[in-house]
Amino acid sequence: MLGTILQIAFLLFSLSLLMNFWRLAKGPDLPDRILALDTIYINSLALLLLLGIHQNSQTYLEAALLIAMFGFVGTIAAGKFLLRGDLIE
């Protein structure tokens, strides 16, 4: 049962990741592309956690925490750049 659910989740998150890459390439504005990048890291984080559950390993959890921290900092930096035009005041 868990194997079937994991396969379905892999499929759905992979499909979502492909749609985010499409939005990143086609996005009409810069905020849409920043949002697509933010969603790409969240979906890749979910895929990494699903892989950790599938392989029963906690190493993937630590990697997911690092990706989450870097993604948060990247989103803050991109938002600050979008609002002010520079990163360092």
MDTraj code that builds the backbone (N, CA, C; nanometers):
import mdtraj as md
import numpy as np

residues = "MET LEU GLY THR ILE LEU GLN ILE ALA PHE LEU LEU PHE SER LEU SER LEU LEU MET ASN PHE TRP ARG LEU ALA LYS GLY PRO ASP LEU PRO ASP ARG ILE LEU ALA LEU ASP THR ILE TYR ILE ASN SER LEU ALA LEU LEU LEU LEU LEU GLY ILE HIS GLN ASN SER GLN THR TYR LEU GLU ALA ALA LEU LEU ILE ALA MET PHE GLY PHE VAL GLY THR ILE ALA ALA GLY LYS PHE LEU LEU ARG GLY ASP LEU ILE GLU".split()
xyz = np.array([
    [0.0811, -0.1191, 0.0000],
    [0.0000, 0.0000, 0.0000],
    [0.0863, 0.1268, 0.0000],
    [0.1878, 0.1287, 0.0876],
    [0.2749, 0.2457, 0.0958],
    [0.3537, 0.2645, -0.0337],
    [0.3941, 0.1541, -0.0952],
    [0.4675, 0.1624, -0.2214],
    [0.3851, 0.2265, -0.3317],
    [0.2572, 0.1926, -0.3383],
    [0.1690, 0.2500, -0.4393],
    [0.1490, 0.3997, -0.4157],
    [0.1308, 0.4367, -0.2921],
    [0.1120, 0.5776, -0.2586],
    [0.2382, 0.6575, -0.2893],
    [0.3551, 0.5995, -0.2604],
    [0.4800, 0.6675, -0.2910],
    [0.4988, 0.6855, -0.4413],
    [0.4626, 0.5866, -0.5203],
    [0.4740, 0.5984, -0.6657],
    [0.3815, 0.7075, -0.7199],
    [0.2617, 0.7137, -0.6674],
    [0.1667, 0.8180, -0.7095],
    [0.2196, 0.9558, -0.6703],
    [0.2745, 0.9673, -0.5494],
    [0.3290, 1.0952, -0.5034],
    [0.4502, 1.1359, -0.5877],
    [0.5382, 1.0388, -0.6198],
    [0.6511, 1.0686, -0.7088],
    [0.6017, 1.1230, -0.8424],
    [0.5021, 1.0588, -0.8974],
    [0.4481, 1.0994, -1.0266],
    [0.3892, 1.2404, -1.0210],
    [0.3106, 1.2678, -0.9177],
    [0.2457, 1.3992, -0.9071],
    [0.3459, 1.5113, -0.8824],
    [0.4443, 1.4873, -0.7962],
    [0.5441, 1.5911, -0.7703],
    [0.6345, 1.6117, -0.8910],
    [0.6639, 1.5060, -0.9656],
    [0.7430, 1.5205, -1.0878],
    [0.6661, 1.6006, -1.1921],
    [0.5380, 1.5739, -1.2047],
    [0.4543, 1.6503, -1.2970],
    [0.4479, 1.7975, -1.2570],
    [0.4367, 1.8208, -1.1285],
    [0.4351, 1.9580, -1.0780],
    [0.5688, 2.0279, -1.1047],
    [0.6781, 1.9546, -1.0909],
    [0.8096, 2.0115, -1.1180],
    [0.8242, 2.0487, -1.2656],
    [0.7728, 1.9656, -1.3535],
    [0.7766, 1.9973, -1.4962],
    [0.6936, 2.1218, -1.5283],
    [0.5775, 2.1338, -1.4663],
    [0.4954, 2.2526, -1.4890],
    [0.5625, 2.3784, -1.4352],
    [0.6370, 2.3648, -1.3243],
    [0.7097, 2.4806, -1.2713],
    [0.8226, 2.5236, -1.3633],
    [0.8919, 2.4259, -1.4230],
    [0.9959, 2.4609, -1.5194],
    [0.9359, 2.5310, -1.6408],
    [0.8177, 2.4897, -1.6819],
    [0.7491, 2.5560, -1.7928],
    [0.7160, 2.7008, -1.7551],
    [0.6682, 2.7217, -1.6335],
    [0.6359, 2.8575, -1.5890],
    [0.7622, 2.9418, -1.5769],
    [0.8726, 2.8794, -1.5374],
    [0.9988, 2.9524, -1.5275],
    [1.0455, 2.9987, -1.6652],
    [1.0285, 2.9157, -1.7647],
    [1.0717, 2.9515, -1.8996],
    [0.9758, 3.0489, -1.9667],
    [0.8465, 3.0341, -1.9440],
    [0.7467, 3.1114, -2.0157],
    [0.6906, 3.2290, -1.9357],
    [0.7214, 3.2338, -1.8058],
    [0.6620, 3.3352, -1.7188],
    [0.6633, 3.4753, -1.7760],
    [0.5505, 3.5433, -1.7741],
    [0.5457, 3.6755, -1.8372],
    [0.6233, 3.7825, -1.7600],
    [0.6295, 3.7721, -1.6297],
    [0.6946, 3.8749, -1.5486],
    [0.8031, 3.8130, -1.4622],
    [0.8868, 3.9003, -1.4051],
    [0.9905, 3.8553, -1.3133],
    [0.9323, 3.7959, -1.1851],
    [0.8261, 3.8524, -1.1254],
    [0.7689, 3.7894, -1.0056],
    [0.7170, 3.6467, -1.0318],
    [0.6639, 3.6226, -1.1517],
    [0.6191, 3.4870, -1.1838],
    [0.7365, 3.3902, -1.1886],
    [0.8479, 3.4358, -1.2411],
    [0.9658, 3.3491, -1.2482],
    [1.0245, 3.3247, -1.1099],
    [1.0234, 3.4249, -1.0240],
    [1.0718, 3.4063, -0.8867],
    [0.9815, 3.3086, -0.8124],
    [0.8527, 3.3213, -0.8318],
    [0.7594, 3.2280, -0.7691],
    [0.7793, 3.0863, -0.8224],
    [0.8084, 3.0731, -0.9509],
    [0.8351, 2.9415, -1.0087],
    [0.9613, 2.8811, -0.9479],
    [1.0657, 2.9609, -0.9293],
    [1.1871, 2.9101, -0.8651],
    [1.1606, 2.8660, -0.7222],
    [1.0813, 2.9430, -0.6502],
    [1.0455, 2.9079, -0.5137],
    [0.9693, 2.7760, -0.5098],
    [0.8777, 2.7587, -0.6005],
    [0.7985, 2.6362, -0.6040],
    [0.8821, 2.5176, -0.6513],
    [0.9820, 2.5427, -0.7370],
    [1.0704, 2.4350, -0.7815],
    [1.1492, 2.3799, -0.6636],
    [1.2010, 2.4667, -0.5793],
    [1.2767, 2.4128, -0.4664],
    [1.1853, 2.3424, -0.3665],
    [1.0634, 2.3864, -0.3513],
    [0.9713, 2.3173, -0.2607],
    [0.9357, 2.1793, -0.3152],
    [0.9117, 2.1695, -0.4462],
    [0.8794, 2.0394, -0.5044],
    [0.9997, 1.9453, -0.5042],
    [1.1185, 1.9984, -0.5277],
    [1.2362, 1.9125, -0.5207],
    [1.2618, 1.8669, -0.3777],
    [1.2297, 1.9509, -0.2828],
    [1.2391, 1.9129, -0.1426],
    [1.1426, 1.7983, -0.1113],
    [1.0216, 1.8063, -0.1624],
    [0.9239, 1.6997, -0.1409],
    [0.9683, 1.5697, -0.2076],
    [1.0257, 1.5795, -0.3267],
    [1.0763, 1.4594, -0.3935],
    [1.1908, 1.3964, -0.3147],
    [1.2759, 1.4793, -0.2582],
    [1.3859, 1.4279, -0.1775],
    [1.3348, 1.3591, -0.0516],
    [1.2333, 1.4164, 0.0111],
    [1.1752, 1.3518, 0.1294],
    [1.1059, 1.2204, 0.0936],
    [1.0378, 1.2171, -0.0200],
    [0.9756, 1.0920, -0.0638],
    [1.0798, 0.9849, -0.0928],
    [1.1930, 1.0245, -0.1491],
    [1.3006, 0.9295, -0.1732],
    [1.3572, 0.8768, -0.0417],
    [1.3675, 0.9635, 0.0575],
    [1.4128, 0.9203, 0.1894],
    [1.3162, 0.8223, 0.2542],
    [1.1867, 0.8448, 0.2367],
    [1.0871, 0.7510, 0.2902],
    [1.0954, 0.6188, 0.2159],
    [1.1124, 0.6260, 0.0845],
    [1.1188, 0.5044, 0.0027],
    [1.2408, 0.4193, 0.0370],
    [1.3563, 0.4831, 0.0598],
    [1.4776, 0.4090, 0.0895],
    [1.5019, 0.3911, 0.2387],
    [1.4139, 0.4455, 0.3206],
    [1.4220, 0.4336, 0.4663],
    [1.5568, 0.4846, 0.5184],
    [1.5917, 0.6076, 0.4777],
    [1.7193, 0.6675, 0.5151],
    [1.6948, 0.8074, 0.5704],
    [1.7690, 0.8417, 0.6758],
    [1.7530, 0.9742, 0.7347],
    [1.8492, 1.0771, 0.6765],
    [1.9400, 1.0325, 0.5920],
    [2.0329, 1.1251, 0.5286],
    [1.9590, 1.2227, 0.4381],
    [1.8545, 1.1757, 0.3740],
    [1.7761, 1.2613, 0.2856],
    [1.7028, 1.3700, 0.3641],
    [1.6667, 1.3427, 0.4878],
    [1.6017, 1.4430, 0.5711],
    [1.6969, 1.5585, 0.5994],
    [1.8232, 1.5268, 0.6284],
    [1.9218, 1.6316, 0.6540],
    [1.9470, 1.7149, 0.5281],
    [1.9537, 1.6486, 0.4142],
    [1.9713, 1.7213, 0.2883],
    [1.8500, 1.8098, 0.2605],
    [1.7312, 1.7609, 0.2922],
    [1.6095, 1.8392, 0.2713],
    [1.6081, 1.9635, 0.3612],
    [1.6576, 1.9508, 0.4831],
    [1.6651, 2.0672, 0.5713],
    [1.7613, 2.1727, 0.5167],
    [1.8741, 2.1281, 0.4620],
    [1.9682, 2.2231, 0.4015],
    [1.9074, 2.2925, 0.2804],
    [1.8392, 2.2169, 0.1963],
    [1.7745, 2.2769, 0.0799],
    [1.6684, 2.3766, 0.1230],
    [1.5938, 2.3452, 0.2281],
    [1.4905, 2.4361, 0.2768],
    [1.5517, 2.5671, 0.3267],
    [1.6640, 2.5590, 0.3986],
    [1.7277, 2.6812, 0.4479],
    [1.7811, 2.7664, 0.3329],
    [1.8494, 2.7031, 0.2368],
    [1.9028, 2.7785, 0.1236],
    [1.7907, 2.8340, 0.0364],
    [1.6839, 2.7609, 0.0216],
    [1.5712, 2.8091, -0.0565],
    [1.5042, 2.9284, 0.0077],
    [1.4926, 2.9268, 0.1399],
    [1.4332, 3.0394, 0.2112],
    [1.5183, 3.1642, 0.1943],
    [1.6482, 3.1496, 0.2119],
    [1.7385, 3.2645, 0.1966],
    [1.7358, 3.3157, 0.0531],
    [1.7308, 3.2248, -0.0431],
    [1.7246, 3.2650, -0.1831],
    [1.5966, 3.3389, -0.2163],
    [1.4858, 3.2953, -0.1604],
    [1.3582, 3.3623, -0.1842],
    [1.3577, 3.5024, -0.1237],
    [1.4133, 3.5161, -0.0053],
    [1.4222, 3.6474, 0.0587],
    [1.5107, 3.7401, -0.0237],
    [1.6235, 3.6877, -0.0717],
    [1.7142, 3.7709, -0.1520],
    [1.6495, 3.8119, -0.2839],
    [1.5787, 3.7203, -0.3476],
    [1.5126, 3.7534, -0.4743],
    [1.4016, 3.8560, -0.4532],
    [1.3252, 3.8424, -0.3452],
    [1.2207, 3.9401, -0.3158],
    [1.2778, 4.0775, -0.2848],
    [1.3887, 4.0806, -0.2106],
    [1.4522, 4.2081, -0.1798],
    [1.5081, 4.2727, -0.3063],
    [1.5650, 4.1914, -0.3942],
    [1.6159, 4.2448, -0.5205],
    [1.5022, 4.2984, -0.6064],
    [1.3902, 4.2299, -0.6042],
    [1.2760, 4.2722, -0.6844],
    [1.2187, 4.4050, -0.6344],
    [1.2156, 4.4232, -0.5031],
    [1.1588, 4.5460, -0.4473],
    [1.2530, 4.6650, -0.4540],
    [1.3816, 4.6417, -0.4256],
    [1.4738, 4.7539, -0.4123],
    [1.5739, 4.7668, -0.5266],
    [1.5982, 4.6616, -0.5988],
    [1.6941, 4.6678, -0.7073],
    [1.8357, 4.6338, -0.6675],
    [1.8620, 4.6141, -0.5382],
    [1.9933, 4.5707, -0.4938],
    [1.9772, 4.4807, -0.3723],
    [2.0823, 4.4076, -0.3401],
    [2.0766, 4.3158, -0.2260],
    [2.1385, 4.3747, -0.1011],
    [2.2439, 4.4523, -0.1196],
    [2.3159, 4.5094, -0.0064],
    [2.2813, 4.6569, 0.0038],
    [2.2421, 4.6982, 0.1227],
    [2.2013, 4.8380, 0.1424],
    [2.3213, 4.9269, 0.1680],
])
top = md.Topology()
chain = top.add_chain()
for i, resn in enumerate(residues, 1):
    res = top.add_residue(resn, chain, resSeq=i)
    for name in ("N", "CA", "C"):
        top.add_atom(name, md.element.get_by_symbol(name[0]), res)
traj = md.Trajectory(xyz[None], top)
